């Protein structure tokens, strides 16, 4: 599904050029759950932007479902982002004036989908993340975890081939992070491809595969041997809480 061959990315500011990615080559197959990890300044966010068609590489080849991404124009890239990719960000990126349902429905309006289909997809997506009771609430009336669930529902409503998440638990406490990772693992168990950018090794251990990046280069790519089950972690937390109570 995703194939990067010798991807480079250089940013030029005046006479100064900064090479951020230095020959990245990876393949991500359908149904994988991959964590891309690295310290600040390693190039992981730049790599995520390229994977998400928010930026194009300076050199190399990016194939997404056999489409050569760097040959697409801005309009074509926008269509790919809207129809094939789902995005989840650390800061949720919800519109505060809109309800949960309206936030989820917004990308579907841009796609030109019928009202009937938009309403159905919105309802189904919010139910899938356990927020059917919050459908008319605005972001300011929700917790951080609930807002992130709305962001996930918004991504799911478009029925993407790949779900991309950039530090999706960065603003959340441990229990809420496990709740979000439970949703991600369940989505992956049902066949969805997920790519997460994170600096948190604990979150990386929830995935099936870990790609480590440093100084714009891949320094490690391995399967996660003892994958953490977020569902089991939540059960343990609830049991500990019950014992304390």
KACORVEN-V216157 format. One record per backbone hydrogen bond with DSSP energy under -1.0 kcal/mol. NH is the residue of the N-H (numbers start at 1). CO is the residue of the C=O. If there is no record, write none. Layout:
# KACORVEN-V216157
nh=[NH,NH]
co=[CO,CO]
This chain:
# KACORVEN-V216157
nh=[2,3,4,5,7,8,9,11,13,16,18,20,21,22,23,24,28,32,34,35,36,37,42,47,48,49,50,51,52,53,54,55,58,59,61,63,64,65,67,69,69,71,72,77,78,79,80,81,82,83,84,86,88,92,93,98,100,101,103,104,105,106,109,110,111,112,113,118,119,120,121,122,123,124,125,126,127,128,129,130,131,134,137,141,142,147,148,149,150,151,152,153,154,155,156,157,159,161,162,163,164,165,166,167,170,172,177,178,179,180,181,182,183,184,185,186,187,188,189,190,191,192,194,195,196,197,198,204,205,206,207,208,209,210,211,212,213,214,216,217,219,220,222,224,228,233,234,235,236,237,238,239,240,241,242,243,244,245]
co=[28,63,26,61,24,59,21,18,16,13,11,9,9,216,7,7,2,29,194,209,196,211,39,43,44,45,46,47,48,50,49,49,8,8,5,3,67,1,64,62,67,68,69,73,74,75,76,77,78,79,80,162,164,89,91,95,137,135,99,100,101,102,105,106,107,109,108,114,115,116,117,118,119,120,121,122,123,124,125,127,126,131,134,138,139,143,144,145,146,147,148,149,150,151,152,153,156,84,84,193,86,195,88,197,167,169,173,174,175,176,177,178,179,180,181,182,183,184,185,186,188,187,32,163,34,165,36,200,201,203,204,33,33,222,35,220,37,217,42,214,212,212,210,208,205,229,230,231,232,233,234,235,236,237,238,239,240,241]
